[in-house]
Amino acid sequence: MMMRKGQRFRCQNSECAAEIEIIKGSIEGKSSFTCCCGGAMKQPYSKPVLKRPAKDRSNLAKHFSKTA
């Protein structure tokens, strides 16, 4: 799992609830890592943001054109 600058991770242990912010991105890393208390560190849930397509739809047509 690649960690990027600015990402936040929170300990899943309710008694600990430690939180870290990545200040320097990694090239590669483990798929999961643990807190100093031994609990799993996971990213907190963030609601997805939906975006409307741009007014210029010429690029959009390229993505949906059939290539046989």
Sequence and secondary structure as in RCSB ss.txt:
>XXXX:A:sequence
MMMRKGQRFRCQNSECAAEIEIIKGSIEGKSSFTCCCGGAMKQPYSKPVLKRPAKDRSNLAKHFSKTA
>XXXX:A:secstr
    TT EEEES TTT  EEE SS  S   S EE TTS EEE            S  HHHHHHHS   
